[in-house]
């Protein structure tokens, strides 16, 4: 198992948000976290990424315990994050954003390069000299994905992959995520567009009040959608 999260409990001050969160992502798997807003999905991502330390529980990446280590060490260990809100560098160009955090510490045999990112997102090639602040929301999301890929991660995590984007841009993001899955990249995705996630994802976790209340594959989720709808808010 590439990512193995076991029984993590996380707090904001005295307020507990995660109550024994469990999830796994295998090599080459596309896994989703689903659920209504405020149920603990983003807190789970922050706990995995070292942006907050879980009080209890275990987070293992390829067998290595990473719970509580610094976020830059998590990134170097092989997890690339596309954060909610994109958080690109507004005063750097597209090319500079992509190169700012580029590394290949995992010794990928076919590492991500500027040219490879531009091939995945042709719009970024056209905007290579533009500042991040001057990009549209969709272009910023493409850039955030490209920037994460330039770290050559073993696991790509997307928090709200297509939130607030126009339908055509959302379709482009899903197309690119499909291409990434075909390369064998492991992906964990938070999003609300179930119709786009079902064909792509191998497994799904539904989160409510800081714990997993259902898990299964796309066929099972589609079959039980009506019964599960109240947990997902869609």
KALIN-V575337 format. One record per residue. RES is the residue in three letters. NEAR is the number of other C-alpha atoms within 12 Angstrom. D_CENTER is the distance of its C-alpha to the mean C-alpha in whole Angstrom. Layout:
# KALIN-V575337
RES | NEAR | D_CENTER
RES | NEAR | D_CENTER
This chain:
# KALIN-V575337
UNK | 20 | 17
UNK | 31 | 14
UNK | 39 | 13
UNK | 27 | 15
UNK | 36 | 15
UNK | 29 | 18
UNK | 26 | 20
UNK | 36 | 18
UNK | 33 | 20
UNK | 37 | 19
UNK | 23 | 21
UNK | 18 | 21
UNK | 11 | 25
UNK | 8 | 27
UNK | 12 | 25
UNK | 22 | 23
UNK | 30 | 19
UNK | 37 | 18
UNK | 29 | 21
UNK | 29 | 20
UNK | 40 | 17
UNK | 32 | 17
UNK | 37 | 14
UNK | 37 | 14
UNK | 36 | 12
UNK | 26 | 14
UNK | 25 | 15
UNK | 28 | 14
UNK | 33 | 12
UNK | 40 | 10
UNK | 40 | 9
UNK | 45 | 9
UNK | 50 | 10
UNK | 45 | 12
UNK | 36 | 15
UNK | 24 | 17
UNK | 23 | 16
UNK | 20 | 17
UNK | 27 | 17
UNK | 36 | 14
UNK | 42 | 11
UNK | 37 | 10
UNK | 36 | 13
UNK | 48 | 11
UNK | 42 | 8
UNK | 35 | 11
UNK | 38 | 13
UNK | 49 | 11
UNK | 40 | 10
UNK | 28 | 14
UNK | 26 | 14
UNK | 29 | 16
UNK | 30 | 18
UNK | 35 | 19
UNK | 25 | 22
UNK | 22 | 23
UNK | 27 | 21
UNK | 30 | 19
UNK | 39 | 16
UNK | 32 | 17
UNK | 33 | 15
UNK | 23 | 17
UNK | 17 | 20
UNK | 19 | 20
UNK | 22 | 19
UNK | 34 | 17
UNK | 36 | 17
UNK | 27 | 19
UNK | 26 | 19
UNK | 19 | 18
UNK | 24 | 15
UNK | 20 | 16
UNK | 22 | 17
UNK | 37 | 14
UNK | 35 | 12
UNK | 30 | 16
UNK | 33 | 15
UNK | 38 | 13
UNK | 41 | 9
UNK | 41 | 8
UNK | 46 | 6
UNK | 39 | 6
UNK | 33 | 7
UNK | 28 | 9
UNK | 24 | 12
UNK | 33 | 11
UNK | 24 | 14
UNK | 36 | 15
UNK | 26 | 19
UNK | 20 | 21
UNK | 17 | 24
UNK | 23 | 23
UNK | 27 | 23
UNK | 38 | 20
UNK | 32 | 22
UNK | 26 | 22
UNK | 37 | 18
UNK | 38 | 17
UNK | 27 | 20
UNK | 22 | 19
UNK | 28 | 17
UNK | 27 | 18
UNK | 26 | 19
UNK | 26 | 19
UNK | 22 | 19
UNK | 22 | 18
UNK | 16 | 21
UNK | 18 | 19
UNK | 10 | 22
UNK | 14 | 21
UNK | 22 | 19
UNK | 33 | 17
UNK | 26 | 20
UNK | 29 | 21
UNK | 19 | 22
UNK | 21 | 20
UNK | 35 | 17
UNK | 28 | 20
UNK | 18 | 21
UNK | 27 | 17
UNK | 35 | 18
UNK | 20 | 21
UNK | 26 | 21
UNK | 36 | 20
UNK | 24 | 23
UNK | 16 | 25
UNK | 26 | 24
UNK | 28 | 24
UNK | 20 | 26
UNK | 25 | 25
UNK | 24 | 24
UNK | 32 | 20
UNK | 22 | 22
UNK | 20 | 24
UNK | 28 | 21
UNK | 23 | 20
UNK | 25 | 17
UNK | 30 | 16
UNK | 36 | 17
UNK | 41 | 15
UNK | 41 | 12
UNK | 46 | 13
UNK | 48 | 14
UNK | 45 | 11
UNK | 47 | 9
UNK | 48 | 12
UNK | 42 | 13
UNK | 40 | 10
UNK | 47 | 11
UNK | 41 | 14
UNK | 39 | 14
UNK | 37 | 14
UNK | 41 | 11
UNK | 42 | 12
UNK | 43 | 8
UNK | 46 | 5
UNK | 42 | 2
UNK | 42 | 2
UNK | 35 | 5
UNK | 33 | 8
UNK | 43 | 7
UNK | 39 | 11
UNK | 24 | 13
UNK | 21 | 16
UNK | 24 | 16
UNK | 16 | 19
UNK | 15 | 20
UNK | 14 | 20
UNK | 24 | 17
UNK | 28 | 15
UNK | 21 | 17
UNK | 25 | 16
UNK | 38 | 13
UNK | 34 | 13
UNK | 22 | 15
UNK | 28 | 14
UNK | 38 | 11
UNK | 27 | 14
UNK | 21 | 15
UNK | 32 | 12
UNK | 27 | 13
UNK | 17 | 16
UNK | 19 | 16
UNK | 19 | 15
UNK | 31 | 12
UNK | 41 | 10
UNK | 47 | 7
UNK | 47 | 5
UNK | 48 | 5
UNK | 41 | 7
UNK | 40 | 9
UNK | 29 | 13
UNK | 30 | 14
UNK | 29 | 16
UNK | 18 | 18
UNK | 25 | 15
UNK | 36 | 13
UNK | 29 | 16
UNK | 24 | 17
UNK | 33 | 14
UNK | 38 | 13
UNK | 31 | 15
UNK | 33 | 14
UNK | 38 | 13
UNK | 39 | 14
UNK | 39 | 15
UNK | 37 | 16
UNK | 30 | 19
UNK | 26 | 20
UNK | 34 | 18
UNK | 34 | 18
UNK | 33 | 17
UNK | 25 | 20
UNK | 28 | 20
UNK | 27 | 18
UNK | 27 | 19
UNK | 25 | 18
UNK | 25 | 18
UNK | 18 | 22
UNK | 20 | 22
UNK | 29 | 20
UNK | 21 | 22
UNK | 14 | 25
UNK | 18 | 25
UNK | 23 | 23
UNK | 14 | 26
UNK | 15 | 26
UNK | 25 | 23
UNK | 20 | 22
UNK | 17 | 24
UNK | 27 | 21
UNK | 33 | 18
UNK | 22 | 20
UNK | 18 | 20
